Amino acid sequence: MRTHGGAPGYVPEWNPQEQGSNPVNELDGVNVLNLYRLDQSYPAFGNASANHEPGNGLAGDGDSVGTINGHLRWERATIVDTPARWEMTIRLQDLVTEPAMGMQVTVPAPPSATVDVTPRRLQRFAVVPFASYAYANLDASSNVVASGVVTADALGLVTVPGFAVSSGGNRLVLTARDALFGDGFE
């Protein structure tokens, strides 16, 4: 039942892009645009267990305030995108509401979540349609939480389903199927 923009004086409920409004997100202001650069890969998220209920479009159905994939972020500084390997650290983040009236409220991230992760705009890691790729999920101490094999689709997109993310962050390592344990983990 709230506005989604376009109205005079509109203040968005979630406001991670306004200067200083979301202290847990270092990507305030225009810096959020740097997440989607032409020269750097990024993860596409889907089916996150931390998503809020959007409802069916009828008033009163679903959460009054929510987000889809909003509690997830990735660390650009940790991207490895080589011909043989793609890696990235994914974390959960708290969110700050910026209501039109009243105080800011922090909505804490859940202690853990799962999400489907599809690497996009790959720079050097070449995915071949229908080829198999090995993945590993490493926790903050570099322990293997999960591992397996996924197959690229007809478009050359490879998705790791149900990737577990804990409060300390997790690292997704993706390699050609036979190369995952060839050089170990750092």
C-alpha positions as CSV (number, residue, x, y, z in Angstrom):
1,M,0.0,0.0,0.0
2,R,3.0,2.3,-0.2
3,T,4.2,4.4,-3.2
4,H,7.0,3.1,-5.4
5,G,8.2,6.5,-6.7
6,G,7.2,9.3,-9.0
7,A,5.3,11.2,-6.3
8,P,6.6,14.6,-5.1
9,G,8.5,14.2,-1.9
10,Y,8.9,10.5,-2.3
11,V,11.5,8.8,-0.1
12,P,12.1,5.2,-0.9
13,E,11.7,2.6,1.8
14,W,15.0,1.0,1.1
15,N,17.6,3.5,0.4
16,P,21.1,2.0,0.0
17,Q,22.1,4.5,-2.7
18,E,21.6,7.8,-0.9
19,Q,24.7,9.3,0.7
20,G,25.2,8.1,4.3
21,S,21.8,6.3,4.6
22,N,23.1,2.7,4.6
23,P,26.3,2.6,6.7
24,V,26.7,-1.1,6.2
25,N,27.0,-0.6,2.4
26,E,30.2,1.0,1.2
27,L,28.5,1.5,-2.2
28,D,26.6,4.7,-1.3
29,G,25.7,7.2,-4.0
30,V,26.8,6.7,-7.5
31,N,29.4,4.1,-6.5
32,V,26.6,1.4,-6.6
33,L,26.8,1.8,-10.4
34,N,30.4,0.5,-10.3
35,L,29.1,-3.0,-9.4
36,Y,28.1,-3.5,-13.0
37,R,31.2,-2.6,-15.0
38,L,32.0,-3.8,-18.5
39,D,35.4,-5.0,-17.4
40,Q,34.5,-7.0,-14.3
41,S,32.3,-10.1,-13.7
42,Y,29.6,-10.1,-11.1
43,P,27.1,-12.7,-9.7
44,A,23.4,-12.8,-10.6
45,F,21.4,-13.9,-7.6
46,G,18.1,-15.8,-7.7
47,N,15.8,-17.7,-5.4
48,A,17.4,-16.4,-2.2
49,S,15.9,-17.8,1.0
50,A,16.3,-14.4,2.6
51,N,13.8,-12.8,0.1
52,H,10.7,-11.2,1.6
53,E,7.2,-12.2,0.5
54,P,6.2,-9.9,-2.4
55,G,2.5,-11.0,-2.3
56,N,0.1,-11.5,-5.1
57,G,-0.6,-7.8,-5.9
58,L,-3.6,-7.5,-3.7
59,A,-3.6,-4.9,-0.9
60,G,-2.6,-6.6,2.4
61,D,-1.0,-9.6,0.8
62,G,2.8,-10.1,1.3
63,D,5.2,-8.1,3.4
64,S,4.5,-4.3,3.7
65,V,8.3,-3.7,3.3
66,G,10.7,-6.1,1.8
67,T,13.5,-6.9,-0.6
68,I,14.5,-9.5,-3.2
69,N,18.2,-10.4,-3.0
70,G,18.8,-7.2,-1.0
71,H,20.6,-8.9,1.9
72,L,23.2,-10.3,-0.5
73,R,26.4,-8.5,-1.6
74,W,29.7,-9.6,-3.2
75,E,33.2,-8.3,-2.7
76,R,34.6,-6.9,-5.9
77,A,38.1,-7.0,-4.5
78,T,38.0,-10.8,-4.2
79,I,37.0,-11.6,-7.8
80,V,39.2,-14.2,-9.6
81,D,38.4,-14.4,-13.3
82,T,41.0,-16.5,-15.1
83,P,40.7,-18.9,-18.0
84,A,40.8,-21.8,-15.5
85,R,38.9,-20.4,-12.5
86,W,36.2,-18.0,-11.3
87,E,35.9,-17.1,-7.6
88,M,34.1,-14.6,-5.6
89,T,33.2,-14.0,-1.9
90,I,29.5,-13.5,-1.2
91,R,28.2,-12.0,2.1
92,L,25.0,-11.1,3.8
93,Q,24.4,-7.5,4.7
94,D,22.0,-5.6,7.0
95,L,19.6,-3.2,5.4
96,V,18.5,0.2,6.5
97,T,15.0,1.5,5.9
98,E,14.4,5.1,5.1
99,P,10.7,5.6,5.8
100,A,9.0,8.8,4.7
101,M,8.2,9.5,8.3
102,G,10.0,8.3,11.4
103,M,13.4,7.0,12.2
104,Q,15.7,4.8,10.2
105,V,15.4,1.2,11.1
106,T,18.1,-1.5,10.5
107,V,16.7,-4.8,9.2
108,P,19.4,-7.3,10.2
109,A,20.5,-9.9,7.7
110,P,19.6,-13.5,8.6
111,P,22.5,-15.5,10.1
112,S,22.5,-17.7,6.9
113,A,20.8,-17.9,3.6
114,T,20.8,-19.9,0.3
115,V,20.8,-18.4,-3.2
116,D,21.3,-19.6,-6.8
117,V,24.4,-17.9,-8.2
118,T,25.1,-17.4,-11.9
119,P,28.4,-15.7,-12.8
120,R,27.7,-13.0,-15.4
121,R,29.9,-10.8,-17.7
122,L,32.8,-13.2,-17.4
123,Q,36.0,-11.7,-18.6
124,R,38.4,-14.7,-19.0
125,F,36.6,-17.8,-17.6
126,A,35.0,-19.3,-20.7
127,V,31.9,-21.4,-20.1
128,V,31.0,-23.8,-22.9
129,P,27.3,-24.7,-23.3
130,F,26.4,-28.1,-21.8
131,A,29.9,-28.6,-20.3
132,S,30.3,-29.6,-16.7
133,Y,32.0,-27.4,-14.0
134,A,33.0,-28.2,-10.5
135,Y,32.2,-25.8,-7.7
136,A,33.2,-25.5,-4.1
137,N,31.7,-23.4,-1.3
138,L,34.3,-22.3,1.2
139,D,33.5,-20.7,4.5
140,A,35.5,-17.8,6.0
141,S,38.1,-20.2,7.3
142,S,38.5,-21.8,3.8
143,N,36.8,-25.0,4.9
144,V,34.8,-26.7,2.2
145,V,31.1,-26.4,3.1
146,A,29.8,-28.0,-0.1
147,S,31.0,-29.0,-3.5
148,G,29.6,-30.5,-6.6
149,V,29.2,-30.4,-10.3
150,V,27.0,-28.2,-12.4
151,T,26.3,-28.1,-16.1
152,A,26.1,-25.0,-18.3
153,D,22.9,-24.4,-20.1
154,A,22.5,-23.9,-23.9
155,L,23.4,-20.2,-23.5
156,G,26.7,-21.0,-21.7
157,L,25.4,-19.9,-18.3
158,V,26.3,-22.0,-15.3
159,T,24.3,-21.7,-12.1
160,V,25.2,-23.0,-8.7
161,P,21.9,-23.7,-7.0
162,G,21.3,-23.3,-3.3
163,F,24.7,-21.8,-2.5
164,A,24.9,-21.4,1.3
165,V,26.0,-18.0,2.6
166,S,26.7,-17.5,6.3
167,S,27.1,-14.4,8.3
168,G,30.9,-14.6,7.9
169,G,30.7,-14.8,4.1
170,N,31.3,-17.7,1.7
171,R,33.6,-18.0,-1.3
172,L,32.3,-19.6,-4.5
173,V,35.0,-21.4,-6.5
174,L,34.1,-22.5,-10.0
175,T,36.5,-24.4,-12.3
176,A,36.5,-26.8,-15.3
177,R,35.3,-30.1,-13.9
178,D,38.7,-31.8,-13.5
179,A,40.6,-28.8,-12.2
180,L,38.9,-28.0,-8.9
181,F,41.4,-29.6,-6.6
182,G,44.4,-29.3,-8.9
183,D,46.1,-26.5,-7.1
184,G,44.3,-26.6,-3.7
185,F,42.7,-23.7,-1.9
186,E,44.3,-20.6,-0.4
